[in-house]
Amino acid sequence: MMLRITAYLVAGGFSVSFWVSPAQAGQVDRLNAITTSDQVVIVTAIRRSATTGTLRSYERVNDHWNQVQSPTPVFLGRSGLVPAQSRVQSSGTTPMGTFALLAAFGRRTNPGTQMPYTNVDRNDAWTYNPKVPSTYNLFQSADRTWATYGKYVEHLWQLGSQYDYVVTTSFNQPPSQIIQGSDGINRAISPANTHQGGGIFLHVSKGVPTAGCVSMSRNVMRTLLQWLKPSANPVVMIGLAQDFNE
C-alpha cells in the first residue's frame, strides 16, 4: 500500500507531495521504541569499519510508520562507526546512537524547511577548542578570526558546497543554556564533553568519507530539509544494519 503525503512548507510558502510506503517489518520494533518523535532518519552500515552506509527516513502517520526516503547511499566517517560514549575528538568516527535533529544552516538560502535555518556568511563558525570549554561544540556568528583556535574551528563558509545544506544533531551538545556575550560569542554555562568532539551533522556529500558526519547527495539533503519539521521532534538513529534487522 502506498500513501500520498502533502507537506505544506510554511517557511518556503509552497507544498511538496511525495509517496510513502509502510516501514519494513524488520525496523518496526526500533521505530515503535521512539515515543516522542514522529520523524526518524535511520542510517546503517554493514560493519563498524564501514565508511559508507544507507539512509532511510520514516514518518509516523495515524500510529503507523511509513517510509518517506527510500534507501539511499551515504558517506560516514573515514574511520567508521563507534559507540557515541566512546567517541574521541578528531578520530574521524561517526557516533552510533539516537540524536535529536536540532536546527539547520547552509551557504545557500533556506530551501523551504520549517527547521530553524541560518543562511551562513563569512563570519559564521563552529568552535570546538578543548582549551575553551565554554565555546565547545557551538555555532558562532561573531565577527572575529578565531585564529587562536587553530585547527579547532570550522569556518563554515570556507568549507564549500558540502555545507550548502546542513542539519545539526544533538551529539555532545552542551547540556545547559547557551548565552551570547557582549562580544557576540556564544558560550555554554555547562560545557560539552571536550574529549568527544562535535560538529556531527547531516550534510551534502563531497564524494568521500567524512570527519564523522553523515553526508548524502544534494538532492536527498535538500528533500530531507524540506520534509523535517520541529513539531515532529525529528531524530536520527545511527547503527549497524544487523541491529535494525536489515
C-alpha positions in Angstrom: 0.0 0.0 0.0 1.3 3.5 -0.9 0.2 6.7 0.7 0.5 10.2 -0.7 1.5 12.9 1.7 1.4 16.6 1.0 3.6 18.7 3.3 2.8 22.4 3.4 6.1 24.2 4.0 5.3 27.4 5.8 8.9 28.7 5.6 9.1 28.4 1.9 5.5 29.2 1.0 4.9 26.1 -1.1 3.9 22.5 -0.8 5.7 19.2 -1.6 3.9 15.9 -2.3 5.6 12.6 -2.0 4.7 8.9 -1.8 5.4 6.7 1.2 5.2 3.0 1.8 4.9 1.2 5.2 8.0 0.7 7.2 9.9 -2.5 6.6 8.9 -5.1 9.1 12.5 -5.5 10.4 12.5 -1.9 11.6 9.1 -1.6 13.2 10.3 -2.6 16.6 13.1 0.0 16.7 10.7 2.7 15.4 8.0 1.8 17.9 10.5 2.3 20.7 10.6 6.0 19.6 7.7 7.5 21.6 8.4 11.3 21.4 9.3 11.7 17.7 7.2 11.4 14.6 10.0 11.7 12.1 13.0 9.4 12.2 16.1 9.2 9.9 17.8 5.8 10.1 21.5 5.5 9.0 23.0 2.0 8.9 26.3 0.4 8.0 27.2 -3.3 7.5 30.1 -3.1 9.9 31.8 -0.7 12.3 34.7 -0.2 10.0 32.5 0.8 7.0 32.9 4.3 5.6 29.6 4.2 3.6 26.1 3.3 4.7 22.4 3.6 3.8 19.9 6.2 4.9 16.2 5.9 5.1 13.6 8.2 6.6 10.2 7.4 8.2 7.2 9.3 9.4 4.5 8.3 11.9 1.1 8.6 10.2 -2.0 7.6 12.1 0.1 5.5 14.5 1.8 3.7 11.6 5.4 4.2 10.4 5.7 4.9 6.7 8.9 5.1 4.7 9.4 8.5 3.2 13.0 8.3 1.8 13.8 5.0 0.2 17.3 3.5 0.8 19.9 5.9 -0.4 23.7 5.7 -0.1 25.6 8.0 2.3 29.2 8.5 3.4 30.2 8.1 7.0 33.4 8.9 9.0 36.7 8.0 7.4 37.4 5.7 10.4 33.9 4.1 10.5 31.5 3.9 13.4 31.9 3.9 17.2 29.5 4.0 20.2 28.7 7.6 21.0 30.1 7.4 24.5 33.4 6.1 23.2 34.0 8.7 20.5 37.2 10.8 20.7 37.7 14.1 19.1 39.5 14.1 15.7 39.1 10.3 15.4 37.2 10.5 12.1 34.5 8.3 13.5 30.7 8.6 13.3 28.9 8.2 16.6 26.3 5.4 16.9 23.2 6.2 18.8 20.0 8.3 18.6 20.3 12.0 18.3 17.8 14.9 18.0 17.9 16.9 14.8 18.0 20.4 16.2 18.4 23.1 13.5 19.8 23.8 10.1 22.1 26.1 8.3 23.7 26.5 4.9 25.6 28.6 2.4 22.5 28.6 0.3 19.2 30.2 1.2 16.5 28.3 3.0 15.2 25.6 0.7 11.8 25.6 2.4 12.5 23.9 5.7 10.5 24.5 8.8 13.6 23.9 10.9 15.3 26.9 12.4 17.6 27.9 9.5 20.6 30.2 9.3 22.0 31.3 6.0 25.7 31.4 6.9 28.2 34.0 5.8 31.9 34.5 6.3 31.5 35.4 10.0 30.0 32.1 10.9 32.0 29.2 12.5 31.7 26.1 14.6 34.1 26.0 17.6 35.4 23.0 19.4 38.7 24.0 21.1 39.1 21.8 24.2 41.1 24.6 25.9 38.0 26.8 25.8 35.2 24.6 27.1 32.5 27.2 27.2 32.6 27.5 23.4 33.0 23.8 22.7 30.7 22.4 20.0 28.8 25.6 19.4 27.7 27.6 16.4 29.2 31.1 16.3 28.4 34.2 14.3 30.8 36.7 15.7 33.0 39.0 13.6 36.4 37.6 14.6 39.1 35.4 13.0 39.2 32.6 15.7 42.9 32.4 14.9 43.7 31.4 18.4 41.6 28.3 18.0 43.9 26.9 15.3 42.5 23.7 13.8 39.7 23.6 16.4 37.3 25.7 14.4 35.3 25.2 11.2 34.9 28.4 9.1 31.5 27.3 7.7 31.5 29.3 4.5 35.0 28.3 3.6 34.2 24.6 3.6 32.4 24.9 0.3 29.4 23.1 -1.2 29.3 20.3 1.4 27.8 23.0 3.7 25.3 24.3 1.2 22.7 22.5 3.3 23.3 21.1 6.9 21.2 19.7 9.7 22.8 19.7 13.2 22.5 16.9 15.7 22.4 16.8 19.4 25.6 14.7 19.7 27.7 16.1 22.6 25.8 19.3 22.7 26.2 21.3 25.9 23.7 20.2 28.5 22.9 23.8 29.5 21.7 27.1 28.4 23.7 29.0 25.7 24.3 32.7 26.4 25.6 35.2 23.8 28.0 37.7 25.4 28.5 41.3 24.5 31.3 40.2 22.2 28.9 38.2 20.2 30.4 34.8 21.2 28.1 32.0 22.2 29.1 30.3 25.5 27.5 27.4 27.4 27.0 27.6 31.2 27.9 23.9 31.5 30.1 22.9 28.6 30.0 19.8 26.4 32.5 16.9 26.9 35.7 18.3 25.4 37.1 14.9 24.6 34.3 13.6 22.3 34.4 16.2 19.6 31.4 17.8 17.9 30.0 19.2 14.8 28.3 15.9 13.9 26.0 16.9 11.0 23.9 15.6 8.1 25.2 17.5 5.1 25.9 17.4 1.3 28.4 14.9 0.2 31.8 15.7 -1.3 32.0 12.1 -2.6 34.5 10.9 0.1 34.2 9.8 3.7 33.8 12.5 6.3 35.4 13.5 9.6 32.4 11.9 11.4 29.3 13.4 9.8 26.7 11.7 7.5 26.8 13.1 4.0 24.5 12.5 1.1 23.6 13.8 -2.4 22.5 17.4 -2.7 19.0 16.4 -3.8 18.5 14.0 -0.9 19.8 16.6 1.6 17.5 19.3 0.2 14.5 17.0 0.2 15.3 15.9 3.8 15.4 19.6 4.9 12.1 20.3 3.2 10.5 17.3 5.0 11.8 17.9 8.5 9.7 19.9 10.9 10.4 20.8 14.6 6.9 19.9 15.7 7.7 16.2 14.9 10.8 16.2 17.2 12.9 14.6 14.5 15.8 12.3 15.4 18.5 10.4 13.6 19.4 6.8 14.6 22.8 5.6 13.5 23.9 2.0 13.9 24.7 -1.4 12.3 22.3 -2.9 9.8 22.1 -6.1 11.9 20.7 -4.0 14.9 17.8 -2.9 12.7 17.2 -6.5 11.4 18.2 -5.4 7.9 
